[in-house]
Amino acid sequence: MPALDLPSFDDIREAQRRIAAHCHRTPVVTSRTLDELTGTEVFLKCENLQRGGAFKVRGALNAVLGLTDEQAARGVAAHSSGNHAACLALAASVRGIPCVVVMPRGAPRAKVDAVRSYGGRVVECEPTLAAREKVLAEVLADTGATEIHPYDDPRVIAGAGTACLELLEEIPDLGLVIAPVSGGGLLSGTAIAAHGCDTGVEVWGAEPTGADDAHRSLVAGRRVAGSAGHTIADGLLAELSDRTFLALRAHVHDIVTVTDDEIIEAMRFLFERTKLVVEPSGATALAGLWKRPGPLPERAGVIISGGNLDLGSLPF
Amino acid sequence: MPALDLPSFDDIREAQRRIAAHCHRTPVVTSRTLDELTGTEVFLKCENLQRGGAFKVRGALNAVLGLTDEQAARGVAAHSSGNHAACLALAASVRGIPCVVVMPRGAPRAKVDAVRSYGGRVVECEPTLAAREKVLAEVLADTGATEIHPYDDPRVIAGAGTACLELLEEIPDLGLVIAPVSGGGLLSGTAIAAHGCDTGVEVWGAEPTGADDAHRSLVAGRRVAGSAGHTIADGLLAELSDRTFLALRAHVHDIVTVTDDEIIEAMRFLFERTKLVVEPSGATALAGLWKRPGPLPERAGVIISGGNLDLGSLPF
């Protein structure tokens, strides 16, 4: 397939059929307090309640279940220190195939344990991108496994888009949908799903000010490489690929940048008022909705992307 | 109405129709990890995601919305230091009527603020049951308000039963339902709802060992007054009334008692694995399911009763 191929709306609907039996149709949660605070009806799509604790399992499942039997037999592999690691291992366990995840030394113990709990094999490497890529290349050469990239892959993007598709099936008349942006896979899939359902939905991204390459790229009209980011939202440090940049430029209205304090405030609200355990990345879209300029439409959808965090170090 | 009147299944269905527009139909959450741990399919009815953060709003709404206009105009009142306080104020705000809550000095600031945030008036008193009852009697005499008891009231019990009714409408073939027991209102309503849907469902209660008057009462075959209880599940310190004892004796298979450590373990599981913020009382039924003797049926329902707690003092 061409290097910059993006999934179509039909690909997202096909992904939904493919993965439905293996992941949750997550609840859409509402809060009158939130509606009063924002002056709009807000619908939280709770991917923190997803299997593996994050939307990532959707893309991983769609990619793994779409492999031929021959490909599948050789397994899958990725380098990741985040939610993609455990979610890929989970997806591989669903199909009963091998999974290797290259993880940097010093990755959180909980993330390493999660991969192993799903039967994945962890290969440690030095904590640099170059080392991660080199070790992954060796694993792929040794095993013949298929690499499943965490976001720069049409199958993964299509899977990620199924969360927004479910949201719009349940709440069809949203004026706006907002999702966090890191590498851009979730936001690309969200945008393609939203505009497949209704071309009138405004799609927004939310990004930490400390890792705002997507915002700067859309402003510049070309993909701007980020410097090393710093944010409490450790799931949002990745950078756009050419593919996700194209999708965002075509579909995304704008990106709101939010500070770590604003992310923590949204996180606290979600814990205290909606009783949801949400990681900083998962609260970023709500922080973006609060900060977004201009009047809100009557109804807005927010993708709560994940809930995996160390409860011993809550930032409040 | 007779002193020991209990709601019928029809009363619970009527309560459901009455309150539906004013509270959430809460999600039913599942977890494959939990299914594997227990060897059964477990369905968590998430009343921590209810308005006001607890099932209590169901009973309060049913009672408040069932008042005549003349009664309603004089308002409602209760003494409470727990979830009933805020939920009654919330229900009164829905009908636009006055609400007074007598609260002991030293009640958690968050609970007092919650009552006020819904427009309720807080009257402080000394932290003894005698003082609470005396001050409430004065409030009732002054205002002509109707007392809404937190559990010893058929309207409140009927409202509480709507959570189980929703659960069984969504998951009709449960072999067992378990709910926490304090004053017994939730468990009474749960049992009447369950047996109205399907006489074959086993209904169980879960109670802290440090406040186990319901367990001892069922064993003794008569209502046993508790001594002052001590448990981390501060929502489960109330005692059965004659009315709720009768309901439990007629409908409840047995009560499992659980230690505070077992409650904390269930709470931690719910935070970490299902991403739900749950107060100790709200995790007690899951602890009870884990500890319950004998083989489990193929499918079990668990009432997660509430999620209001101070996030600054999590017990893990």
HADDOCK unambig.tbl for C-alpha pairs under 7 A between the chains (distance, minus, plus):
assign (segid A and resid 27 and name CA) (segid B and resid 27 and name CA) 6.34 0.50 0.50
assign (segid A and resid 48 and name CA) (segid B and resid 275 and name CA) 6.50 0.50 0.50
assign (segid A and resid 49 and name CA) (segid B and resid 274 and name CA) 6.22 0.50 0.50
assign (segid A and resid 49 and name CA) (segid B and resid 275 and name CA) 6.09 0.50 0.50
assign (segid A and resid 271 and name CA) (segid B and resid 277 and name CA) 6.62 0.50 0.50
assign (segid A and resid 274 and name CA) (segid B and resid 49 and name CA) 6.23 0.50 0.50
assign (segid A and resid 275 and name CA) (segid B and resid 48 and name CA) 6.52 0.50 0.50
assign (segid A and resid 275 and name CA) (segid B and resid 49 and name CA) 6.12 0.50 0.50
assign (segid A and resid 275 and name CA) (segid B and resid 276 and name CA) 6.19 0.50 0.50
assign (segid A and resid 275 and name CA) (segid B and resid 277 and name CA) 4.63 0.50 0.50
assign (segid A and resid 275 and name CA) (segid B and resid 307 and name CA) 6.13 0.50 0.50
assign (segid A and resid 276 and name CA) (segid B and resid 275 and name CA) 6.17 0.50 0.50
assign (segid A and resid 276 and name CA) (segid B and resid 276 and name CA) 5.13 0.50 0.50
assign (segid A and resid 276 and name CA) (segid B and resid 277 and name CA) 5.54 0.50 0.50
assign (segid A and resid 277 and name CA) (segid B and resid 271 and name CA) 6.61 0.50 0.50
assign (segid A and resid 277 and name CA) (segid B and resid 275 and name CA) 4.62 0.50 0.50
assign (segid A and resid 277 and name CA) (segid B and resid 276 and name CA) 5.54 0.50 0.50
assign (segid A and resid 277 and name CA) (segid B and resid 277 and name CA) 6.02 0.50 0.50
assign (segid A and resid 307 and name CA) (segid B and resid 275 and name CA) 6.13 0.50 0.50
